[in-house]
Amino acid sequence: MSDFWNNIVRYPRFFISSMLGLIVVILSTFKSLFNIKQFGYLFPILLILLSVLLFKILTIMTGL
């Protein structure tokens, strides 16, 4: 039975490491875009717009 609980305890650690790996892989693709001057200015603007859009969608969905 202790082996069962050891496996259950490992799942959150696996989930966190998987999510961090996914974030690193996604961000590494954008790293080459920062070398291009136009994308270097465009990326922060798109990131801010995406954040505002996500915030608006969540506030409308929750009714706040």
OpenMM code with the backbone's topology and positions (N, CA, C; nanometers):
from openmm import Vec3, app, unit

residues = "MET SER ASP PHE TRP ASN ASN ILE VAL ARG TYR PRO ARG PHE PHE ILE SER SER MET LEU GLY LEU ILE VAL VAL ILE LEU SER THR PHE LYS SER LEU PHE ASN ILE LYS GLN PHE GLY TYR LEU PHE PRO ILE LEU LEU ILE LEU LEU SER VAL LEU LEU PHE LYS ILE LEU THR ILE MET THR GLY LEU".split()
positions = [
    Vec3(0.0824, -0.1205, 0.0000),
    Vec3(0.0000, 0.0000, 0.0000),
    Vec3(0.0862, 0.1260, 0.0000),
    Vec3(0.2039, 0.1196, 0.0622),
    Vec3(0.2912, 0.2372, 0.0635),
    Vec3(0.3435, 0.2680, -0.0766),
    Vec3(0.3583, 0.1635, -0.1585),
    Vec3(0.4011, 0.1853, -0.2961),
    Vec3(0.2967, 0.2655, -0.3726),
    Vec3(0.1700, 0.2409, -0.3440),
    Vec3(0.0613, 0.3169, -0.4063),
    Vec3(0.0725, 0.4650, -0.3713),
    Vec3(0.0934, 0.4962, -0.2434),
    Vec3(0.1006, 0.6359, -0.2013),
    Vec3(0.2274, 0.7030, -0.2531),
    Vec3(0.3346, 0.6283, -0.2674),
    Vec3(0.4559, 0.6853, -0.3271),
    Vec3(0.4309, 0.7265, -0.4717),
    Vec3(0.3557, 0.6445, -0.5443),
    Vec3(0.3224, 0.6804, -0.6825),
    Vec3(0.2296, 0.8014, -0.6878),
    Vec3(0.1358, 0.8101, -0.5962),
    Vec3(0.0429, 0.9239, -0.5934),
    Vec3(0.1180, 1.0530, -0.5630),
    Vec3(0.2164, 1.0475, -0.4755),
    Vec3(0.2950, 1.1653, -0.4402),
    Vec3(0.3808, 1.2108, -0.5587),
    Vec3(0.4189, 1.1205, -0.6458),
    Vec3(0.5040, 1.1553, -0.7595),
    Vec3(0.4282, 1.2301, -0.8693),
    Vec3(0.2983, 1.2141, -0.8791),
    Vec3(0.2235, 1.2766, -0.9872),
    Vec3(0.2320, 1.4291, -0.9895),
    Vec3(0.2183, 1.5019, -0.8781),
    Vec3(0.2327, 1.6482, -0.8853),
    Vec3(0.3712, 1.6916, -0.9326),
    Vec3(0.4748, 1.6223, -0.8892),
    Vec3(0.6102, 1.6558, -0.9326),
    Vec3(0.6259, 1.6317, -1.0828),
    Vec3(0.5682, 1.5234, -1.1328),
    Vec3(0.5720, 1.4954, -1.2766),
    Vec3(0.4955, 1.6016, -1.3533),
    Vec3(0.3804, 1.6436, -1.3017),
    Vec3(0.2993, 1.7454, -1.3682),
    Vec3(0.3740, 1.8780, -1.3761),
    Vec3(0.4363, 1.9187, -1.2655),
    Vec3(0.5099, 2.0456, -1.2634),
    Vec3(0.6287, 2.0409, -1.3588),
    Vec3(0.7020, 1.9319, -1.3584),
    Vec3(0.8175, 1.9234, -1.4480),
    Vec3(0.7729, 1.9171, -1.5939),
    Vec3(0.6602, 1.8543, -1.6219),
    Vec3(0.6088, 1.8506, -1.7590),
    Vec3(0.5665, 1.9889, -1.8055),
    Vec3(0.4996, 2.0634, -1.7196),
    Vec3(0.4557, 2.1982, -1.7563),
    Vec3(0.5754, 2.2916, -1.7768),
    Vec3(0.6754, 2.2805, -1.6906),
    Vec3(0.7948, 2.3636, -1.7087),
    Vec3(0.8678, 2.3289, -1.8384),
    Vec3(0.8752, 2.2011, -1.8711),
    Vec3(0.9365, 2.1604, -1.9963),
    Vec3(0.8598, 2.2123, -2.1165),
    Vec3(0.7279, 2.2097, -2.1088),
    Vec3(0.6455, 2.2611, -2.2174),
    Vec3(0.6663, 2.4102, -2.2365),
    Vec3(0.6742, 2.4840, -2.1269),
    Vec3(0.6961, 2.6287, -2.1350),
    Vec3(0.8328, 2.6586, -2.1960),
    Vec3(0.9350, 2.5830, -2.1564),
    Vec3(1.0687, 2.6050, -2.2111),
    Vec3(1.0712, 2.5767, -2.3609),
    Vec3(1.0052, 2.4716, -2.4047),
    Vec3(1.0032, 2.4378, -2.5469),
    Vec3(0.9296, 2.5451, -2.6261),
    Vec3(0.8172, 2.5928, -2.5742),
    Vec3(0.7402, 2.6953, -2.6442),
    Vec3(0.8185, 2.8257, -2.6518),
    Vec3(0.8805, 2.8664, -2.5417),
    Vec3(0.9549, 2.9923, -2.5419),
    Vec3(1.0827, 2.9841, -2.6248),
    Vec3(1.1411, 2.8676, -2.6378),
    Vec3(1.2634, 2.8567, -2.7169),
    Vec3(1.2368, 2.8801, -2.8648),
    Vec3(1.1153, 2.8533, -2.9106),
    Vec3(1.0835, 2.8812, -3.0502),
    Vec3(1.0751, 3.0313, -3.0760),
    Vec3(1.0344, 3.1070, -2.9762),
    Vec3(1.0259, 3.2517, -2.9917),
    Vec3(1.1607, 3.3212, -2.9756),
    Vec3(1.2587, 3.2498, -2.9257),
    Vec3(1.3906, 3.3093, -2.9033),
    Vec3(1.4534, 3.3581, -3.0334),
    Vec3(1.4364, 3.2831, -3.1403),
    Vec3(1.4941, 3.3244, -3.2686),
    Vec3(1.4218, 3.4462, -3.3252),
    Vec3(1.2952, 3.4661, -3.2874),
    Vec3(1.2217, 3.5823, -3.3381),
    Vec3(1.2723, 3.7129, -3.2776),
    Vec3(1.3332, 3.7069, -3.1602),
    Vec3(1.3836, 3.8293, -3.0975),
    Vec3(1.5050, 3.8851, -3.1714),
    Vec3(1.5697, 3.8041, -3.2526),
    Vec3(1.6833, 3.8530, -3.3301),
    Vec3(1.6393, 3.9441, -3.4438),
    Vec3(1.5137, 3.9300, -3.4874),
    Vec3(1.4586, 4.0155, -3.5920),
    Vec3(1.4004, 4.1390, -3.5241),
    Vec3(1.4399, 4.2551, -3.5685),
    Vec3(1.4058, 4.3790, -3.4994),
    Vec3(1.2545, 4.4045, -3.4947),
    Vec3(1.1831, 4.3782, -3.6030),
    Vec3(1.0396, 4.4045, -3.6058),
    Vec3(0.9646, 4.3159, -3.5064),
    Vec3(1.0033, 4.1901, -3.4971),
    Vec3(0.9373, 4.1000, -3.4035),
    Vec3(0.9730, 4.1319, -3.2585),
    Vec3(1.0889, 4.1900, -3.2378),
    Vec3(1.1285, 4.2296, -3.1026),
    Vec3(1.0361, 4.3352, -3.0450),
    Vec3(0.9827, 4.4221, -3.1302),
    Vec3(0.8867, 4.5227, -3.0851),
    Vec3(0.7450, 4.4680, -3.0813),
    Vec3(0.7155, 4.3767, -3.1701),
    Vec3(0.5795, 4.3260, -3.1828),
    Vec3(0.5439, 4.2261, -3.0737),
    Vec3(0.6389, 4.1450, -3.0296),
    Vec3(0.6097, 4.0397, -2.9327),
    Vec3(0.5583, 4.0919, -2.7991),
    Vec3(0.6191, 4.1940, -2.7363),
    Vec3(0.5631, 4.2429, -2.6092),
    Vec3(0.4220, 4.3007, -2.6260),
    Vec3(0.3967, 4.3643, -2.7390),
    Vec3(0.2638, 4.4197, -2.7623),
    Vec3(0.1616, 4.3068, -2.7740),
    Vec3(0.1964, 4.2014, -2.8468),
    Vec3(0.1053, 4.0876, -2.8596),
    Vec3(0.0843, 4.0164, -2.7266),
    Vec3(0.1881, 4.0090, -2.6458),
    Vec3(0.1770, 3.9465, -2.5150),
    Vec3(0.0833, 4.0253, -2.4243),
    Vec3(0.0925, 4.1565, -2.4271),
    Vec3(0.0037, 4.2407, -2.3471),
    Vec3(-0.1398, 4.2287, -2.3963),
    Vec3(-0.1585, 4.2302, -2.5275),
    Vec3(-0.2935, 4.2164, -2.5821),
    Vec3(-0.3546, 4.0812, -2.5481),
    Vec3(-0.2759, 3.9759, -2.5537),
    Vec3(-0.3247, 3.8436, -2.5175),
    Vec3(-0.3633, 3.8377, -2.3702),
    Vec3(-0.2835, 3.8997, -2.2844),
    Vec3(-0.3141, 3.9016, -2.1411),
    Vec3(-0.4434, 3.9779, -2.1138),
    Vec3(-0.4617, 4.0913, -2.1785),
    Vec3(-0.5840, 4.1702, -2.1598),
    Vec3(-0.7047, 4.0920, -2.2111),
    Vec3(-0.6912, 4.0273, -2.3244),
    Vec3(-0.8001, 3.9487, -2.3795),
    Vec3(-0.8376, 3.8336, -2.2872),
    Vec3(-0.7391, 3.7637, -2.2355),
    Vec3(-0.7651, 3.6542, -2.1419),
    Vec3(-0.8326, 3.7053, -2.0154),
    Vec3(-0.7883, 3.8192, -1.9637),
    Vec3(-0.8494, 3.8777, -1.8450),
    Vec3(-0.9950, 3.9133, -1.8708),
    Vec3(-1.0224, 3.9754, -1.9856),
    Vec3(-1.1598, 4.0122, -2.0195),
    Vec3(-1.2493, 3.8898, -2.0339),
    Vec3(-1.2008, 3.7882, -2.1003),
    Vec3(-1.2803, 3.6669, -2.1185),
    Vec3(-1.3125, 3.6027, -1.9842),
    Vec3(-1.2132, 3.5954, -1.8950),
    Vec3(-1.2362, 3.5334, -1.7645),
    Vec3(-1.3310, 3.6155, -1.6780),
    Vec3(-1.3218, 3.7483, -1.6841),
    Vec3(-1.4141, 3.8291, -1.6041),
    Vec3(-1.5560, 3.8203, -1.6583),
    Vec3(-1.5720, 3.8103, -1.7890),
    Vec3(-1.7065, 3.7936, -1.8448),
    Vec3(-1.7613, 3.6551, -1.8109),
    Vec3(-1.6772, 3.5535, -1.8151),
    Vec3(-1.7230, 3.4187, -1.7852),
    Vec3(-1.7632, 3.4029, -1.6394),
    Vec3(-1.6914, 3.4673, -1.5491),
    Vec3(-1.7224, 3.4543, -1.4059),
    Vec3(-1.8272, 3.5542, -1.3609),
    Vec3(-1.8577, 3.6535, -1.4416),
    Vec3(-1.9624, 3.7491, -1.4062),
    Vec3(-1.9186, 3.8521, -1.3039),
    Vec3(-1.7906, 3.8802, -1.2944),
    Vec3(-1.7414, 3.9794, -1.1991),
    Vec3(-1.7497, 4.1188, -1.2550),
] * unit.nanometer
topology = app.Topology()
chain = topology.addChain("A")
for resn in residues:
    res = topology.addResidue(resn, chain)
    for name in ("N", "CA", "C"):
        topology.addAtom(name, app.Element.getBySymbol(name[0]), res)
